[in-house]
Amino acid sequence: MRFVTQSQARQLLHNKFVVVLGGSVHRSIYKDLVVLLQKDRYLTPSQLKSKGELSFERDCLVEGGQRGPMTNGTEYREVRQYRSDHHLLRFYFLTRVYSPYMESILEDFRCGLKPDVVIVNSCLWDITRYGRKCLPEYRENLHKFFGQMKATVCHDCLILWLLSMPVGKKIKGGFLVPEIHHLGPTLRYDVIEANFYGGRLASAYGLDVLDLHFQFRFSLRHRMPDGIHWDAVAHRRITSLLLQHIAQAWGVQLYSSTPPSGQVFQSMELRRRDFTHHSPTPVWLRPRPLLNSAFQSQSLVHYRESHVSPAWFQRPVPPHSDYSPSPAPGMWMCQHVGVRASFSQLRFDVNTSQGFYGTFPPEHRPADRRVTRRRSGRVHPYHPHLFQVTPRHHAYGW
């Protein structure tokens, strides 16, 4: 795993405005970004658990938190901001992906500074706190949010939709209130379903998707005992994944570096070293012939160039003179007829497909992802004054 250092993070986010939208896990993502921009160290356990504090590592609480009601309900709000001479980070706590509160946040973007990067996710609250019809409403709210967000931010803004991380079998703490305690045993399956729909829909709207559920499926030892939150080492890996994705989208090369001394992320990549004594090349009992499929004939599959590395794969040798594909005497074998599909049948046309994307309007289908995003041309420091917060909806009492 490649870790991003302080100097790399500061150079990558130089004169950039980054917005993080989400729940408590994303608040820790925001805090880890704030810490990484100042020093090469991890978050402490107390910093991971705290919420709504007036100041954290030279940032400020703009709205909510200790300035308002400290509850575990859907009415909780928290807006934080970290500002230096050349960096600006802002965090909004969300309990629903689209609501009147989200509309006020989008109004902040319309009237104020446009963000360069938006890191967003909202899942656990949406599928547990809003009644029996929460899943259909969550799908409809995703459509509204993606459409409004695309129309509000600049065209060169990088919108990164994160998929929710794996949750435990038993959920502890204050997230599952007694009214929804019965949802605990099946919550991890609901998260997988919500991730699937949210990820496919975000891709259809042209947003970038980062699957944290896949990245941490074998790293459950870094999950906290409550079954939802994660430790500081996991959050540093999340930060590294985010910054590497941003660098790739902007065409910036990040060089690999070693993690801080004494801190190692225990993942499958490290455990693979135990199997390096095995030979990576398979030993064939009898030489196999070269494959001759329809995909190879149309140059759709290139073993050496595309799918596998030359160091880990050897092209099968041609058959010898003693090779015979016929079965042994007395053994039955069905007669196979080679059928070559035409190249037109191998293509997948999004406009005519009846699959997942066939249900979307043409303007919401996947865009051409070959276009590389470039860094914006902002070179001046940000205004030293705090931004003006838009008055919130009267239903929230702000």
C-alpha positions in Angstrom: 0.0 0.0 0.0 1.4 3.4 -1.0 1.1 6.0 1.7 0.9 9.7 0.9 3.2 11.9 2.9 2.6 15.5 4.2 4.6 17.1 1.4 2.8 15.2 -1.3 -0.6 16.1 0.2 0.3 19.7 0.5 1.5 20.0 -3.1 -1.4 18.1 -4.5 -4.1 20.2 -2.7 -2.2 23.5 -3.1 -4.8 26.3 -3.6 -7.6 23.8 -3.7 -11.0 23.8 -2.0 -12.0 20.3 -0.8 -15.5 19.6 0.6 -16.3 16.4 2.5 -20.0 15.5 2.9 -21.1 12.5 5.0 -21.5 11.0 8.5 -19.2 10.2 11.3 -16.8 8.1 9.2 -16.4 10.9 6.8 -15.8 13.3 9.7 -12.8 11.2 10.6 -11.8 11.3 6.9 -11.9 15.1 7.1 -9.9 15.1 10.3 -7.2 12.8 8.9 -6.8 15.2 5.9 -6.5 18.1 8.3 -3.8 16.3 10.3 -1.9 15.1 7.2 -1.7 18.7 5.8 0.1 19.8 8.9 2.2 16.8 10.1 3.1 13.2 9.4 1.2 11.4 12.2 -2.1 9.6 12.7 -5.3 10.5 14.6 -5.4 9.6 18.3 -8.3 7.5 19.6 -9.8 10.5 21.4 -9.8 12.5 18.2 -11.6 9.7 16.4 -14.3 9.5 19.1 -14.9 13.2 19.6 -17.5 15.2 17.7 -18.8 18.7 17.7 -15.7 20.2 19.3 -15.1 23.9 18.9 -11.6 23.5 17.5 -9.6 20.6 16.1 -6.0 21.0 14.9 -6.5 24.7 14.1 -9.8 24.3 12.4 -13.0 25.9 13.6 -16.6 24.8 14.2 -18.8 27.0 11.9 -22.2 25.6 12.7 -23.9 22.9 14.8 -21.9 20.7 17.1 -21.5 22.2 20.6 -23.1 25.3 19.3 -26.4 23.4 18.9 -28.1 20.3 20.3 -25.8 17.4 20.7 -28.0 14.5 19.8 -27.9 11.2 17.9 -31.0 12.0 15.8 -31.5 13.1 12.2 -31.6 16.8 13.3 -27.9 16.8 14.3 -25.8 19.3 12.3 -22.1 20.0 12.2 -20.1 22.2 9.8 -16.3 22.5 10.2 -13.7 24.3 8.2 -9.9 24.3 8.1 -8.1 27.1 6.4 -4.4 27.9 5.8 -2.6 30.1 3.4 -3.1 27.7 0.5 -5.5 25.1 1.6 -9.2 25.1 2.4 -11.2 22.1 3.7 -14.8 22.0 4.7 -17.0 19.3 6.3 -20.8 19.0 6.4 -22.4 16.3 8.5 -25.2 14.6 6.6 -28.1 12.4 7.8 -29.8 12.2 4.4 -28.4 12.4 0.9 -31.0 14.9 -0.3 -33.2 17.1 2.0 -33.9 20.8 2.6 -30.6 20.9 4.4 -28.8 19.6 1.4 -30.5 22.2 -0.7 -29.1 24.9 1.6 -25.6 23.4 1.2 -25.9 23.5 -2.6 -27.0 27.1 -2.2 -23.7 27.8 -0.4 -21.8 26.5 -3.4 -23.9 28.6 -5.8 -23.4 31.9 -3.9 -19.9 31.2 -2.5 -16.6 29.7 -3.5 -16.9 26.7 -5.9 -15.2 23.5 -4.7 -12.5 21.8 -6.6 -13.1 18.4 -5.1 -16.3 17.0 -3.5 -16.0 13.8 -1.4 -19.5 12.6 -0.6 -21.4 9.6 0.7 -24.6 9.1 2.6 -26.0 5.6 3.2 -26.4 4.3 6.8 -28.6 7.0 8.0 -30.7 6.9 4.8 -31.5 3.2 5.0 -32.2 3.0 8.7 -33.8 6.2 10.1 -36.6 7.1 7.6 -39.3 4.4 7.9 -40.1 1.3 5.9 -39.9 3.0 2.6 -36.4 4.3 3.2 -34.8 2.2 0.4 -37.1 3.5 -2.4 -36.8 7.0 -1.1 -33.0 6.6 -1.0 -32.9 5.7 -4.7 -35.1 8.7 -5.6 -33.0 11.0 -3.5 -29.8 9.8 -5.2 -31.2 10.8 -8.5 -32.1 14.3 -7.1 -28.7 14.7 -5.5 -26.6 13.7 -8.4 -28.5 15.9 -10.8 -28.4 19.0 -8.5 -24.8 18.5 -7.7 -23.8 18.2 -11.3 -25.8 21.4 -12.1 -24.3 23.4 -9.2 -20.6 22.8 -9.2 -18.2 23.7 -12.0 -17.7 21.4 -14.9 -14.1 20.7 -13.9 -15.0 19.8 -10.3 -14.0 16.3 -9.3 -17.0 14.7 -7.5 -16.0 11.5 -5.8 -18.7 9.2 -4.5 -17.5 6.8 -1.8 -19.2 3.4 -1.2 -19.9 2.6 2.4 -17.4 0.5 4.3 -18.2 -3.0 5.7 -20.2 -2.9 8.9 -20.1 -5.6 11.6 -22.6 -8.3 12.4 -23.4 -6.7 15.8 -23.7 -2.9 15.9 -23.0 -1.2 19.2 -23.0 2.4 20.4 -25.4 5.2 19.8 -26.1 4.7 16.1 -28.8 2.0 16.4 -31.4 3.6 18.7 -33.9 1.3 20.3 -36.5 2.0 17.5 -34.3 0.5 14.8 -32.3 -2.1 16.9 -34.0 -4.9 14.9 -32.2 -3.8 11.7 -28.7 -4.6 13.1 -28.4 -8.3 12.0 -29.3 -7.5 8.3 -27.7 -4.0 8.1 -24.5 -5.3 6.4 -26.6 -6.8 3.6 -28.6 -3.6 3.1 -25.3 -1.7 2.8 -24.1 -4.0 0.0 -27.4 -3.5 -1.9 -27.3 0.3 -1.4 -23.6 0.4 -2.4 -24.4 -1.5 -5.6 -27.3 0.9 -6.6 -25.5 4.1 -5.5 -22.2 3.1 -7.3 -23.9 2.2 -10.6 -26.1 5.3 -10.5 -23.1 7.6 -9.7 -21.2 6.1 -12.6 -24.2 6.6 -14.9 -24.2 10.3 -14.0 -20.5 10.6 -14.8 -19.2 10.8 -11.2 -16.0 9.0 -10.0 -16.6 6.1 -7.7 -14.2 4.7 -5.0 -15.3 1.4 -3.6 -14.1 1.4 0.0 -16.2 -1.7 0.8 -14.1 -3.7 -1.6 -10.8 -2.1 -0.4 -11.4 -3.0 3.2 -13.2 -6.4 2.9 -10.1 -8.2 4.2 -9.0 -5.5 6.7 -11.8 -6.0 9.3 -9.2 -6.1 12.1 -9.0 -2.3 11.8 -12.7 -1.8 12.4 -13.7 -0.6 15.9 -15.7 -2.7 18.3 -18.9 -0.8 17.6 -19.0 -2.4 14.1 -19.2 0.9 12.1 -16.1 3.1 12.8 -12.5 2.4 11.9 -9.1 3.1 13.6 -6.5 5.7 12.6 -4.4 3.3 10.4 -7.4 2.5 8.3 -8.3 6.2 7.9 -4.8 7.0 6.7 -5.2 4.3 4.1 -8.5 5.9 3.1 -6.7 9.3 2.8 -4.0 7.7 0.6 -6.6 6.1 -1.7 -8.4 9.4 -2.0 -5.3 11.4 -2.8 -4.0 8.8 -5.2 -7.4 8.9 -7.0 -7.4 12.7 -7.2 -3.8 12.7 -8.5 -4.7 10.2 -11.2 -7.7 12.3 -12.2 -5.6 15.4 -12.5 -2.7 13.7 -14.2 -0.3 14.2 -11.3 2.3 11.5 -10.5 2.6 10.6 -6.9 5.7 8.6 -5.9 5.5 5.8 -3.4 6.7 6.2 0.1 7.0 4.2 3.3 4.5 4.5 6.1 5.6 6.2 9.4 7.8 4.2 11.6 6.0 1.7 13.7 2.8 1.9 11.7 1.9 -0.9 9.3 -1.4 -1.5 7.6 -2.1 -5.2 7.9 -3.7 -6.1 4.6 -3.7 -8.9 2.1 -0.8 -7.2 0.2 1.5 -7.8 3.2 0.4 -11.3 3.8 1.1 -12.3 0.2 4.8 -12.2 1.1 4.4 -15.5 2.8 3.6 -17.2 -0.5 6.5 -15.9 -2.5 8.4 -19.2 -2.3 5.9 -20.8 -4.6 6.5 -20.8 -8.3 4.2 -18.3 -10.1 4.4 -20.3 -13.3 1.9 -23.2 -13.6 3.4 -26.6 -14.4 1.5 -28.3 -17.2 1.3 -32.1 -17.2 1.0 -32.0 -21.0 1.8 -29.0 -23.3 -1.4 -27.1 -24.1 -2.2 -25.6 -27.5 -2.6 -21.9 -28.2 -6.0 -20.6 -27.5 -8.0 -19.5 -30.5 -11.2 -17.7 -29.3 -13.3 -15.1 -30.9 -12.0 -12.5 -28.6 -8.4 -13.2 -29.6 -9.2 -13.2 -33.3 -10.7 -9.8 -33.0 -7.7 -8.5 -30.9 -9.9 -8.0 -27.8 -7.7 -9.9 -25.5 -3.9 -9.4 -25.3 -2.4 -11.6 -22.6 1.0 -10.0 -22.3 0.0 -6.4 -23.0 -3.3 -6.1 -21.0 -4.4 -8.6 -18.5 -1.3 -10.1 -16.9 2.3 -9.0 -16.3 5.0 -10.7 -18.4 6.9 -11.6 -15.3 4.0 -13.7 -13.9 2.8 -15.3 -17.1 4.3 -17.4 -19.9 2.7 -17.9 -23.2 1.8 -21.7 -23.7 4.2 -23.5 -25.9 3.0 -25.0 -29.2 1.8 -28.6 -29.1 4.4 -31.3 -29.7 4.1 -34.1 -32.1 2.8 -36.5 -29.5 0.0 -34.3 -28.5 -3.5 -35.7 -29.3 -6.8 -34.1 -28.2 -8.7 -37.3 -28.7 -10.0 -39.1 -25.6 -8.6 -42.3 -24.1 -10.0 -45.6 -25.5 -13.4 -46.4 -24.1 -13.9 -42.9 -22.7 -16.8 -40.8 -24.0 -16.3 -37.3 -25.2 -19.0 -35.0 -26.6 -18.4 -33.5 -30.0 -17.5 -29.8 -29.8 -18.2 -27.5 -32.8 -16.2 -24.3 -33.0 -18.5 -21.3 -33.3 -17.0 -17.9 -34.0 -19.1 -15.0 -32.9 -19.1 -12.0 -35.2 -17.4 -8.8 -34.0 -20.8 -7.0 -34.0 -22.2 -9.5 -31.5 -19.2 -8.9 -29.2 -19.9 -5.2 -28.8 -22.0 -3.8 -26.0 -24.1 -0.9 -27.1 -25.3 1.2 -24.1 -28.0 2.8 -26.2 -29.7 -0.5 -27.2 -28.9 -2.5 -24.1 -31.8 -3.7 -21.9 -29.5 -4.0 -18.9 -28.9 -1.6 -16.0 -28.1 1.5 -18.1 -31.0 0.9 -20.4 -33.4 2.4 -17.8 -31.6 5.7 -17.7 -32.2 8.7 -20.0 -29.5 9.2 -22.6 -28.1 12.3 -20.8 -27.5 10.2 -17.6 -25.7 7.2 -19.2 -22.0 6.7 -18.7 -19.9 9.4 -20.3 -16.6 8.8 -22.1 -14.1 8.2 -19.3 -11.1 8.6 -21.5 -11.1 12.4 -20.9 -8.5 13.2 -18.2 -9.3 15.9 -15.7 -6.8 18.7 -15.4 -5.9 20.8 -12.4 -7.7 24.1 -12.2 -5.8 27.4 -12.6 -6.4 28.9 -9.2 -3.1 30.4 -8.0 -4.2 33.0 -5.4 -4.7 32.3 -1.7 -8.2 32.2 -0.4 -9.9 35.1 1.2 -8.9 35.3 4.8 -12.5 35.8 6.1 -14.8 32.9 6.9 -17.6 32.1 4.4 -21.1 33.3 5.1 -23.3 30.3 6.0 -26.7 30.3 4.3 -29.6 30.4 6.7 -30.9 26.8 7.2 -34.4 25.5 6.8 -36.8 26.6 9.5 -37.6 22.9 10.2 -34.1 22.5 11.8 -34.4 25.4 14.1 -31.3 27.3 12.9 
